[in-house]
Every structure is written in structure tokens, then in C-alpha cells.
Amino acid sequence: QTELIQLMQFTCMYYNYSYFQLTGRKNSARRAMWVDYGIHSREWISPAFCIWFVQNAIDSYNKNPEITQMLGNMKIYMLMDMCILGQRVNYGLTMGKAWENYKRTSNCFVYIKSKDKTAQSRFLYTLYVAKGASPDPCDSAHCGPYPESEPKVSVVAKFLREKKDNMKLYLTIHSYGQMLLFPYSYSYNQAPNHDELQHLADEATHQIQIYYRTRYTSGPGATTIYLAPGGSDDWGYDLGIKYYFTIELRDKGSYGFLLPPQLIQPTCLEVLTAIKTITRHVILRIGNKSCSACTAH
């Protein structure tokens, strides 16, 4: 089934970034979804899930009706390493937590807590900083010098803008916390289709609980956890991708970022259940109501 997958590249200046493209043989490419992983290097279960998902999709195509339906109706773009900051120079334990340090142009080592480099254009950092972000380059919530300041963010944003008419679903995979979040994160205001997103998130987390007895929390990012301006969730949503979900993988703090290997498979299986639930809904909403797999689990 190797014809289902291609390794592609973004090019920006002297940077090259690889991503996977998954698609079924009869996919018309009129609909697509974007999935990114590994934006924070300490969240190692995120790229591990990416690798598992790709292999599972290839192995399950034409065998599992939901995977076949997914690949047959949506081209899937997957960026496994979305970590946006230059060179990682240290990884260790600080105050009992795994901590990331990056070499920046400033004189300090900076850990970027949230996806601030994918800032929406409305966040004019030269004028002010939205609540939840900081102009201090040594702060864990540094907003960056200006929107899309990092090369990888710039090239991904350009790619998504070019394909925004076909991009129907955006997923970003993180850890930890067992949550399924949706916009908004920069504001306490509700998204225009809040009720639909909440219902879909509730259904996905319900399916996880039924089949795997794992409890995931669902809700808007700002009210479920905290204000986090400048994230790809709000940026992508306001770009026009009306189905956007941030998935925080296992666990709830017992292991935290140091999730043991024996929990990789259970984590992957339960999150796949959520993704299939979400994707099935999106495919139905965008007009493909003829596929019998849409109503199957």
C-alpha cells in the first residue's frame, strides 16, 4: 500500500521541511485535512502517535471501512515535527518537570510554552501583547517578535492559505492532559459554530470512554484550560477551517510528559477513535452522505 503515502517537502529560504501526504486511490483531492505533531519537543508521545497513525492507515486501507472512507474522501497532510524553534540545546529535568531550552538570537535560552509563533495577524505585537502572552523573549509565554516570525511557521501558514478552500479539518496533537479542545483560545468568546464543535467533541470523548474507559475533557481552549493567544487553533479557524481540534494525549499527570512505552498503543487506539468520529462528521457535513461507512463505527 505504499502508493497511499508520499513524503513531500516545504522549502523556505535554505530550510527544507518534510511532511507526509496520505490519500486513497480514488481521492479527488477536493477535500483535505491537516494534522501536525511534535510542536513541543518534550511531548514525545505526539510524534509517536503520528508514526503509528501512518502505519495503521496504510495497513487498514481497504480493510477497515472507516479508514478507507477517511482516505477516500480527504487528502491528509501530516507534519510530524512542527517544533518551530531553532536548535534544541538541552533537555533535562528542572524543578521536577521536563523542560525545553532553545538557542535564540537573544542572550537567553527560551522555552516557548504555547504555539505563539503562529500568531493571528490581529495580534500586532509591535503595538501590544494579548493577554496570556509576553513580549519578554525570556518568558515562557513569549509571543515572538512579530506574527509568523519563524521560518517553519511562515511556510506552513503559506501552505495552508493556498489550500484553505479545500482544507476542511485541522488537528494538532499534543500532550498531556487528556483533552479535546477547540477555538477559541485567545478569547473567552464562543466560536460561531460553538454548539456543533462542542457536540462533536463530546461525542468523540464519549466514544473513547465507551471503548477504552478513558476520560477526556472537551471544550474551548480558553475556558477549559487557560488563555493562549497566537495559537494555530484560532489562526486556522479564522482562516476558514471551521473544524479545528487540539488533542491533548495521555495522561493526566501520573507520568506527565514521561509517558511509558506500554501506554503508547492504548493512547493511539483511543485517539484514533476520536479522529474517526470527528472525520466521519466532517465528511457528512461537506456533502458525502452516500458512503455506508459514515454510519458505522
N, C-alpha and C positions, 0 to 999 in steps of 0.2 A: 504493500500500500504506500510505497514511498512517493508515488505520484501525487499523494494528497498534501504533501508538505514541501515548501520551498524555503531556503534560507536566503533572505534578502538583506539589503543594506541601505541605510541612510548615509548620506555624505554631507558634511558641513565643514567647510574650510579644509583642514587637514585631519578632521575626525571622521571615522567610519564606525557606524553602529549597526550591529546585526539584529534582525528580528525574524520571527517565523511567520509564514503565511500558510494557513490551513484552509483547504476548501475541498468540497465534494466534486466529483467529476462533472455533475450536471449543474453546478452553481452558476447562475447568470451574473454574479458579482454586482447585482443591483443593491444588495444589502450587505452590510458588514458590521463587525463588532471589533472593538479594540480592547485588549487586555494587557496591562503592564504589571510587572513584578519587580521585587528587589530594589525599590526606591530607597529603602533604608537598609544598609548592609547588615545590621545586626538581626534583621528579620529573615533569617536564613530559610525558614520553612516556606517563605513565599516563592523564591525561585525553584525550590524543591518541588513544590506543587506544580509549577509551570512544566517542568520536565516530565512529571508524572502525567499531567493532563495531555500533553502532546502524544506521549506513547499510548495512553489509554484511547485517545481519539482515533489514532491510526489503527490500533488493534480492534476497535469496536465498530468501525465503519462497515456498513452492510451487515452487521450482526446485531447491534443494539439500535432499535428504531429511533430512539431519542437523539443519539449521537449522529446517526445517519441523517435525520431531519435537520439537526443543527448545522452540519457541514453542507448539506444540500441546499440550505436556504440562506446561509450567512457566510461570507468570507471572514475568517478570523485572523486578525493581525495580533501577534504576541511579542512583546518586548520583554525579555527575561531579566535584563539588568537595566533598570530605569534609574539606578543610582546616579545622581546628577552632578556630584561634586568631584573635582579633580582627582587627586591621588590620595588614597586612604593610607595613612602613615602609621596608624596604631589601632589596635583593637584589644581591649582588655576589660578588666573589671574595675569600676570606680564606684565607691560607695555602695557596693553590693549589686550594681547594675552593669549590664554590658553597655559599653559606651563607645561611640564612634568619634574619631578625630580625623579631620581632613586638613590638608595643606591648602591654604588660600593665599591670595595676594597680600592680605593684611599680615600683621606680625603675630597674630594669634591663631591657635588651632580652633576650628569652628565645628560644632556639631549642629546640623540643621534638623530640627525636630519634625517639622511638617513640610509639605511639598510647596514651600513658599516660592520657589523659582518659577512655578507655572502660574504666576500671578495673573489675575484678570487685568485687562487694560484699565479698568476703572480705578485700580489701586495705584494712584500716581505717587510712588514712593518719594519722588523728589519734593513733593508738597506735604504729604502727611503719611502716616502709617496706620492702617486699620487696626482696630482693637484685636488683640491676640497675636500681633506681630511686633517686631522690634527693629529699629534702624541700626542697632548696635551689631557690628559684624561678629562680635564675640558672644552674642546672646544665642541661646538655643532656639529662639524663635525669630532669628534674623530674616528679614523679608527680602534681602538681596538688594543690589544697587539699583535695579530697575526691572520691570517685568520681562520675563524670558531672557534673563541675562546669561544663563548657562547654555553652552553650545548644544547639549543634548536636548534640553527643553525647547530651544529655538527650532531645531529641526523636527522634533515630534509635533510641535504646535503647527508648523507649516504643513506637515503631512496631514494632520487632522483637519486643518482648514480646507485643504484641497479636496478632501474626501468627505466633508461634512454632510453633503446631501445624501450619501449612501450609508453613513455611519449611524446606525440605529441604537447601538448599545455600547456602553463603556464600562469596563470593570477594572478596578485596581485592587491588587491583592496585598494585604499587609498582615502583620501580627503585632501584638496579640490582643485578646480581649473577647473573642467570640461575638462579633457584632456584624450586622449588615446595615450599613449606613447609606444615606442618600442626601442630596442637597436640601437645604443649604448648610454650609459650614462657616461661611463668613458672616452670616446674619441669622437672627432668630426668626426672620420672616419665612413663611412657608413657600415652597415652590408651587407654581401654578397647578401642576398635576400631583400635588402632595398626597391626596387621598389614594390615587392609583398606586403611587410608589410605596406608600405605607402598606396598602393591602398586599401588594406583590412581595414586599419584604417580609411581611407577617406570614404569608403563605410559604415562602421559601424556608424561613426559620422553623415553621411548623412541620414541614416535610423532614427537615433534619432531625427534629425531636422525635417524630414518629418512628423513623427508621433507625436512628442511631442513639436516641435518648440524650443527645447533647443539646444544651440550651444556648441559643444565640439571641442576643438583644437586637432589636431593629428600631430604626428611627432616623430623623435628620441628624447630621453630624453635630451641629451647634448645640442642640438641646439634649442629645444623647450623651455626648462626652464634653466638648468644650468648643469655644470659638476657634476656628483655624482658618484664617483668611489666606488667600493666594493659592489654594489647592486646585488640582486638576479637576476635582469634582464640580466645583462651582463654575470654573472656566469652561469645561466641556458642556455642562448643562446649558449655560447661557450661550454657547456657540450653536446650540440647537440639538444636541444629543439628549433627548428627553428621558432616556433610561440610563441612569448612571448610578452605580453602586460601588461602594468601598466595602470590601470584605476583610474583616479582621479575623484571622485564623486562630486556632487554639494557642494557649489555653486561657484561663482567667487569672493566672498569676502563680500557680504552684511551681511551674517551671519557667514561666515568662518567655523570654527570647531563647532560652536554652532548652527548647522542646526536644525530648529524647527521640532517637530514631524509631522506636517502636510505636510512636504516635503519628508517624508520617502517613502511613496507609489509612488509619481511621480518619485523620484530618482530611486527606484528599477525597475519600469516598463521600464524606458528608458535605463537603463544599461542592463537589460535582453535582450532588443532588440539588443544591441551591441554584447552581448555574443552569442546570437543565430546566428547573422550574421557571426561572427568570427568562431564559431564552425562548422557551415554549410560548410564554405570554407575549413576548415582543413579536415573535413571528406571527402569531394570531392577530395582533393589533396592526401589523403592517400589511395585512391582506391575504396571507396564505392560510386559508381556512379549509383547504381541501385535503390536507395531509392527515391521515388517520393517526399518525404517531403523536399529533398535537394533544390528543386527549389521553394518551397512555402515560403511565409512569414507569 
